[in-house]
Amino acid sequence: MKKGIHPEYKEVVFWDTSSDHKFISRSTQAPKETIKMEDGKEYPVIKVEVSSASHPFFTGKKLFVDTAGRVEKFKNKYQKKA
């Protein structure tokens, strides 16, 4: 692999805001916010709306999780920029 062309791969906390579940994993994203975990270390935090702790497939609950409308979210993501 070439040196200097790959992003830094470091530990971050993923925080499921709908169930308040936090877990440490690794990512190349560099968020600005940080959070202090139980181990006493401070980690960058990435907030997500759905994870295995809140997704109906993994929880077995029929829960409709749609914080932003699906159509509006799609339009915002793929609309032509003028």
PyMOL commands that set and color helices and strands:
alter all, ss='L'
color gray80, all
select helices_A, chain A and resi 56-59+70-78
alter helices_A, ss='H'
color red, helices_A
select strands_A, chain A and resi 10-16+21-27+34-36+42-48
alter strands_A, ss='S'
color yellow, strands_A
deselect
rebuild
show_as cartoon
